[in-house]
Each structure stands twice: as structure tokens, then as C-alpha cells.
Amino acid sequence: LALNPWDVVLCISGTIISCENAIVVVVIFYTPAFRAPMFLLIGSLATADLLAGLGLVLHFAFVYLVPSEAVTLLTVGLLVTSFTASVSSLLSITIDRYLSLYNALTYYSERTVTRTYIMLILTWGASLCYGLLPVMGWNCLREPSSCSIVKPLTRSHLLLLSVSFLAVFAAMLQLYVQICRVVCRHAQQIAVQRHFPHGSHDVTTRKGIATLALVLGTFASCWLPFAVYGLLGDRSSPALYTYATLLPATYNSLLNPVIYAFRNQEIQKVLWAVCCGCFSSSPPFRSRSPSDV
């Protein structure tokens, strides 16, 4: 096959995505203190994005080096599974943040841990089902007329994925709006109780709105073009449009560690400690586990 520059860009993006999310996975896995529900969900997101990056690299390698229908189906199934798990993990993180505000008194309990594991099982179970569909026969290799803008996915399969992504975005939008309202209301109540000057809670309000805009704006700008084009496009559409909408979708996996992991102060402390430990003779930082408290 002639080398497609778009495929090269996707492969390079996959390499960067893999390296970036591998750092998050290693930090969370090897730090005993990061066993809280929030970090488990962030770890799930990083794992999904790591697999997505590896899937992009493997897909490029197998398409140009070992062209095979069976291998193509496996790599496409991996990509569908990982990207679906990434989007579903974002929804799980949003749900966890919402419940942490509405059930603040009972959030740090065994019930929350159980709920987190249930969300993880549902996230990866549903994602695996989506990814196995092309491998189990729901593909267009034998019937090219049923192909979507992403071969070998059928148009009906891509419609299902696009509708699912739009539903996740709608749910995240609703939940984050509710979160923003609760944060603003709490900030106003604290300002009244402590007799802060009028308008002092505006800082918290602006931060809440900024966070809302960052999270939803990133997700929407990355995934909505591809989801909408998946609904409207067909196999006769130019491949340029597919790549132009698919590439931003992959960048969501590139930005997720920055938004959800590297901005977290606890993860920042561990990363700085590891970096300092590499250049000094002092023992590396060891985060406190619950048993050390």
C-alpha cells in the first residue's frame, strides 16, 4: 500500500498517547495511596487511552506490514473497545464527582468503593461488547455496500457508536451543570455564614465555570465532529473528511491525562518526587498508604 500521511500522523499520535498515559498508569499502580475511587477511575481512563494509543500504532503496523483481514478486525476491535472505554470512563468520573457532592457525608465509605467497581465493570464490559462486534462478524468485509466512513465498521455499527457518544456528552453536560450549581450555591452559603464581602464567592463561581468549560469543551471539540459525521457520512464520502474528524477524536486521549491526572496535586507531588529522586541520591518518595496513617 502507498503510505498515507494521515496514517503516519495517527501512528505518531498513538505513540505520544501511549507514552503519556503509561506514565499515569504506572504512577497510580505503584503508589499505594492511590487506591481511592477517584484514582481508580482516573486509572481506568488512562488504561483505556493507553490501549487506544497502542491500537493506533498496531493498526498502522499491521496495515502496512502484515495486511490481513483477521488482524485488521482485531486491531479495529481494540480501537473500538479502548475509545469506548475512554468515553465511558469520562462519564464514570463525572458521575463520581456528582455523587461526591450530593453524598459528601457518606462518600468515603465501602458503598462508594463498591459503586466504583460496579461502574468499572459496566464500563469495560460494555466497551468489550462494542469492540467484539466487528470481530464476531458485524463488519462489512463481505458486503462493501454496508460499510461506513470507517472500514470495516458497518454503517449501523457506527451509528450505534455515534449515538452512544452523543448520549454520553448529553449526560456529562447535565451532570456538570448540576455540579456547577451546587458549587456556586455552597460558595454563596459559606460567604454569607462567614460574613465575607459581597461578591467574594465569585472567584469560586468562575473557577467552577472554567472547569466546566475545560472538561466539556475539550470533549465536545474532540468527539462531536466525528460523532456527527458518523451519523451523516457514508462510504462514498471523501476519506479526507474521515481523517479530519477522526484525528481530533484521538487527541482527546492525548489531553485526558493533562486534564484529569497531571492537574491533580497528589499526582503532581509523586511525579515531582520521582523526577527529583532520579537526580539525587536521596531515597525516592513513597506516598503514604492508608495503613501508614
C-alpha positions as CSV (number, residue, x, y, z in Angstrom):
1,L,0.0,0.0,0.0
2,A,1.1,3.6,-0.7
3,L,1.9,5.3,2.6
4,N,-0.9,7.6,3.7
5,P,0.4,10.7,5.5
6,W,-2.8,10.7,7.7
7,D,-2.0,7.2,8.9
8,V,1.5,8.4,9.7
9,V,0.1,11.2,11.8
10,L,-2.3,8.8,13.6
11,C,0.6,6.5,14.3
12,I,2.8,9.3,15.8
13,S,-0.2,10.5,17.8
14,G,-0.7,6.9,19.1
15,T,2.9,6.8,20.2
16,I,2.6,10.0,22.2
17,I,-0.7,9.0,23.7
18,S,0.8,5.6,24.8
19,C,3.8,7.2,26.5
20,E,1.8,9.9,28.2
21,N,-0.9,7.6,29.6
22,A,1.7,4.9,30.5
23,I,3.2,7.4,33.0
24,V,-0.2,7.9,34.6
25,V,-0.9,4.1,34.8
26,V,2.5,3.4,36.4
27,V,2.2,6.2,38.9
28,I,-1.3,5.1,40.0
29,F,-0.5,1.4,40.0
30,Y,2.8,1.7,42.0
31,T,1.5,4.3,44.5
32,P,-0.3,2.6,47.4
33,A,-2.1,5.8,48.4
34,F,-3.9,6.0,45.0
35,R,-6.5,3.3,45.8
36,A,-9.3,5.7,46.3
37,P,-12.3,5.6,44.0
38,M,-11.3,8.8,42.2
39,F,-7.8,7.4,41.3
40,L,-9.3,4.1,40.3
41,L,-11.4,5.9,37.7
42,I,-8.5,8.0,36.5
43,G,-6.5,4.8,36.2
44,S,-9.3,3.3,34.1
45,L,-9.3,6.3,31.8
46,A,-5.5,6.2,31.5
47,T,-5.6,2.5,30.7
48,A,-8.2,3.0,28.1
49,D,-6.3,5.8,26.4
50,L,-3.1,3.8,26.7
51,L,-4.7,0.9,24.8
52,A,-6.1,3.4,22.3
53,G,-2.6,4.7,21.6
54,L,-1.2,1.2,21.2
55,G,-4.2,0.3,19.0
56,L,-3.3,3.2,16.6
57,V,0.3,2.1,16.4
58,L,-0.6,-1.6,15.9
59,H,-3.2,-0.8,13.3
60,F,-0.6,1.2,11.3
61,A,2.0,-1.6,11.6
62,F,-0.4,-4.4,10.6
63,V,-2.0,-2.5,7.7
64,Y,1.3,-1.7,6.0
65,L,3.5,-4.6,7.2
66,V,1.2,-7.5,7.7
67,P,-2.0,-6.9,5.7
68,S,-4.6,-9.4,6.9
69,E,-8.4,-9.2,7.3
70,A,-8.3,-11.1,10.6
71,V,-5.6,-8.8,12.1
72,T,-7.4,-5.7,10.8
73,L,-10.6,-6.8,12.6
74,L,-8.6,-7.4,15.8
75,T,-6.9,-4.0,15.8
76,V,-10.2,-2.3,14.9
77,G,-11.9,-4.1,17.7
78,L,-9.1,-3.0,20.1
79,L,-9.6,0.6,19.0
80,V,-13.4,0.5,19.4
81,T,-13.0,-1.1,22.8
82,S,-10.4,1.4,24.1
83,F,-12.1,4.5,22.7
84,T,-15.4,3.4,24.1
85,A,-13.9,2.7,27.5
86,S,-12.2,6.1,27.4
87,V,-15.5,7.9,26.8
88,S,-17.3,5.7,29.3
89,S,-14.6,6.3,31.9
90,L,-15.1,10.1,31.5
91,L,-18.8,9.6,32.2
92,S,-17.9,7.5,35.3
93,I,-15.6,10.2,36.6
94,T,-18.4,12.8,36.1
95,I,-20.9,10.6,38.0
96,D,-18.3,10.1,40.8
97,R,-17.8,13.9,41.1
98,Y,-21.5,14.5,41.1
99,L,-22.2,11.9,43.9
100,S,-19.2,13.2,45.9
101,L,-21.1,16.5,46.2
102,Y,-24.6,15.2,46.9
103,N,-23.4,12.4,49.2
104,A,-20.5,14.1,50.8
105,L,-21.1,12.6,54.3
106,T,-21.2,9.0,53.1
107,Y,-18.8,9.3,50.1
108,Y,-15.8,7.9,52.0
109,S,-17.4,4.5,52.7
110,E,-17.4,1.0,51.5
111,R,-20.5,1.7,49.5
112,T,-18.6,4.2,47.3
113,V,-15.8,1.6,46.7
114,T,-18.4,-1.0,45.7
115,R,-20.2,1.5,43.4
116,T,-16.8,2.4,41.8
117,Y,-16.1,-1.3,41.0
118,I,-19.6,-1.7,39.5
119,M,-19.0,1.3,37.3
120,L,-15.7,-0.1,36.2
121,I,-17.2,-3.5,35.4
122,L,-20.0,-1.9,33.4
123,T,-17.6,0.4,31.6
124,W,-15.2,-2.3,30.4
125,G,-18.0,-4.9,29.9
126,A,-19.9,-2.6,27.6
127,S,-16.8,-1.4,25.8
128,L,-15.6,-5.0,25.2
129,C,-19.0,-5.9,23.8
130,Y,-18.8,-2.9,21.4
131,G,-15.3,-4.0,20.3
132,L,-16.1,-7.6,19.8
133,L,-18.9,-6.9,17.4
134,P,-16.7,-6.4,14.3
135,V,-14.6,-9.5,15.3
136,M,-17.7,-11.6,15.7
137,G,-19.0,-10.8,12.3
138,W,-20.7,-7.4,12.4
139,N,-18.4,-5.9,9.7
140,C,-18.6,-5.0,6.0
141,L,-15.7,-7.1,4.6
142,R,-18.1,-9.4,2.8
143,E,-20.6,-6.7,1.9
144,P,-18.8,-3.5,1.0
145,S,-22.1,-1.7,0.3
146,S,-22.8,-1.7,4.1
147,C,-19.5,0.0,5.0
148,S,-19.5,3.2,7.0
149,I,-16.9,6.0,6.8
150,V,-14.6,3.8,8.9
151,K,-14.0,0.5,7.2
152,P,-14.6,-2.3,8.2
153,L,-17.3,-1.0,10.6
154,T,-20.8,-1.2,9.2
155,R,-22.9,1.9,9.0
156,S,-25.3,0.6,11.6
157,H,-22.5,-0.1,14.0
158,L,-21.0,3.4,13.6
159,L,-24.5,4.8,14.1
160,L,-24.7,3.0,17.3
161,L,-21.3,4.3,18.4
162,S,-22.1,7.9,17.4
163,V,-25.5,7.9,19.2
164,S,-23.8,6.4,22.3
165,F,-21.1,9.2,22.3
166,L,-23.8,11.9,21.9
167,A,-25.8,10.4,24.8
168,V,-22.6,10.4,27.0
169,F,-22.0,14.0,26.1
170,A,-25.6,14.9,27.0
171,A,-25.3,13.1,30.3
172,M,-22.0,14.8,31.2
173,L,-23.4,18.2,30.3
174,Q,-26.4,17.7,32.6
175,L,-24.2,16.4,35.4
176,Y,-21.6,19.1,35.2
177,V,-24.3,21.8,35.1
178,Q,-25.7,20.4,38.3
179,I,-22.2,20.2,39.8
180,C,-21.5,23.9,38.9
181,R,-24.8,24.9,40.5
182,V,-24.0,23.0,43.8
183,V,-20.5,24.5,44.0
184,C,-21.8,28.0,43.4
185,R,-24.6,27.6,46.0
186,H,-22.1,26.2,48.5
187,A,-19.7,29.1,47.9
188,Q,-22.5,31.6,48.4
189,Q,-23.6,30.0,51.6
190,I,-20.1,30.0,53.0
191,A,-19.7,33.6,52.1
192,V,-22.9,34.5,54.0
193,Q,-22.1,32.4,57.1
194,R,-18.5,33.8,57.4
195,H,-19.6,37.4,56.5
196,F,-17.3,37.6,53.5
197,P,-17.6,40.7,51.4
198,H,-20.3,40.7,48.7
199,G,-19.1,39.0,45.6
200,S,-16.2,37.1,47.2
201,H,-17.8,33.9,46.1
202,D,-17.5,35.0,42.5
203,V,-13.9,33.5,42.4
204,T,-15.2,30.1,43.2
205,T,-18.0,30.5,40.7
206,R,-15.6,31.5,38.0
207,K,-13.3,28.5,38.8
208,G,-16.3,26.2,38.6
209,I,-17.4,27.6,35.2
210,A,-13.8,27.5,33.9
211,T,-13.5,23.8,34.9
212,L,-16.9,23.1,33.3
213,A,-15.8,24.8,30.1
214,L,-12.5,23.0,30.0
215,V,-13.9,19.5,30.5
216,L,-16.9,19.7,28.3
217,G,-15.2,22.0,25.7
218,T,-12.4,19.5,25.3
219,F,-14.7,16.5,25.0
220,A,-17.1,18.3,22.6
221,S,-14.4,19.7,20.3
222,C,-12.7,16.3,20.1
223,W,-15.6,13.9,19.7
224,L,-18.6,15.8,18.4
225,P,-17.2,16.3,14.9
226,F,-16.6,12.6,14.5
227,A,-19.9,11.6,16.1
228,V,-21.9,14.0,13.9
229,Y,-20.0,12.9,10.8
230,G,-20.6,9.3,11.7
231,L,-24.3,10.0,11.6
232,L,-24.3,12.0,8.3
233,G,-21.5,10.5,6.3
234,D,-21.4,7.3,4.2
235,R,-18.9,5.1,2.5
236,S,-18.9,7.4,-0.6
237,S,-17.8,10.4,1.4
238,P,-14.1,11.5,0.9
239,A,-11.6,9.9,3.1
240,L,-10.2,13.3,3.9
241,Y,-13.3,14.2,6.0
242,T,-13.0,10.9,7.9
243,Y,-9.4,11.6,8.9
244,A,-10.1,15.3,9.6
245,T,-12.8,14.3,12.2
246,L,-11.1,11.1,13.5
247,L,-7.8,12.8,14.3
248,P,-9.3,15.3,16.8
249,A,-11.1,12.4,18.5
250,T,-7.8,10.7,19.1
251,Y,-6.4,13.9,20.6
252,N,-9.0,13.5,23.4
253,S,-6.9,10.6,24.7
254,L,-3.8,12.9,24.4
255,L,-5.5,15.7,26.5
256,N,-7.2,13.5,29.1
257,P,-4.0,12.9,31.2
258,V,-3.4,16.7,31.3
259,I,-7.0,17.4,32.5
260,Y,-7.7,14.6,34.8
261,A,-4.2,13.4,36.1
262,F,-1.4,15.9,35.7
263,R,-3.6,18.7,37.2
264,N,-4.2,16.6,40.3
265,Q,-2.0,17.9,43.2
266,E,-1.4,14.4,44.6
267,I,-0.2,13.0,41.3
268,Q,1.9,16.1,40.8
269,K,3.7,15.5,44.1
270,V,4.5,11.9,43.1
271,L,5.8,12.9,39.7
272,W,8.0,15.7,41.1
273,A,9.3,13.3,43.8
274,V,10.1,10.7,41.2
275,C,11.9,13.3,39.0
276,C,13.8,14.7,41.9
277,G,14.7,11.1,43.0
278,C,16.2,10.4,39.6
279,F,18.7,13.3,40.0
280,S,19.5,12.9,43.7
281,S,20.9,10.2,46.0
282,S,18.1,10.6,48.5
283,P,15.5,7.7,48.7
284,P,12.6,8.1,46.3
285,F,9.3,9.5,47.6
286,R,6.9,6.9,49.0
287,S,3.3,8.1,49.1
288,R,1.5,7.2,52.4
289,S,-0.8,4.3,52.1
290,P,-3.9,4.1,54.3
291,S,-2.1,1.7,56.7
292,D,0.6,4.3,57.3
293,V,-1.9,6.9,58.6
